[in-house]
């Protein structure tokens, strides 16, 4: 199953809270999360999501063909 988390217009701290809350609440059937962080106004947020953010369930981060999205693959 694939889920989506939209982080548009959030600060880095707010994004971290939303990501942690949503990933912790996801059922184990979810295998991928599409994180929408935006591109033009979300470059700092994109850098955080792709390079800094870490969660025990996230095994891999994939840069999407859309520069405003990052795909998280979760542990089984």
C-alpha positions in Angstrom: 0.0 0.0 0.0 1.2 3.6 -0.7 0.4 6.6 1.4 1.1 10.3 0.8 2.2 13.0 3.3 2.0 16.6 2.2 4.5 19.0 3.8 3.7 22.2 1.8 4.0 25.4 3.8 5.4 23.7 6.9 8.6 24.7 8.7 11.3 22.1 9.3 10.2 21.5 12.9 6.6 21.1 11.8 7.6 18.8 9.0 9.6 16.6 11.4 6.7 16.4 13.8 4.2 15.5 11.0 6.5 12.9 9.5 7.2 11.2 12.8 3.5 11.2 13.8 2.3 9.9 10.5 5.0 7.2 10.1 4.5 6.0 13.6 0.7 5.8 13.0 1.0 3.9 9.6 -0.1 0.3 9.6 2.5 -2.3 8.7 0.8 -2.9 5.3 2.1 0.5 4.1 5.3 -0.1 2.1 5.9 3.3 0.5 5.2 6.9 1.4 5.2 9.7 -1.2 6.4 12.8 0.7 5.4 16.0 -1.1 7.6 18.9 0.0 7.4 21.2 -3.0 10.2 22.5 -5.2 10.3 26.2 -5.7 9.5 27.2 -2.1 10.5 23.9 -0.6 14.2 23.5 -1.5 15.4 23.7 2.2 12.6 21.3 3.2 13.6 19.0 0.3 17.2 18.9 1.6 16.0 18.1 5.1 13.6 15.3 3.9 16.2 13.7 1.6 19.4 14.2 3.5 18.8 14.8 7.2 15.4 13.2 8.3 15.7 9.7 9.7 13.1 7.3 11.1 13.6 3.6 12.1 11.0 2.4 9.6 12.5 4.2 6.6 14.9 1.9 4.8 15.5 3.9 1.7 14.8 7.4 0.3 14.3 7.7 -3.5 14.4 11.0 -5.3 11.3 11.1 -7.5 11.3 12.2 -11.1 9.2 15.1 -9.7 11.7 17.3 -7.8 9.0 18.2 -5.3 8.5 14.7 -4.1 10.6 12.1 -2.3 9.6 8.4 -1.9 10.3 6.6 1.4 10.4 2.9 1.4 9.4 1.3 4.7 10.5 -1.8 6.5 8.3 -4.8 6.1 
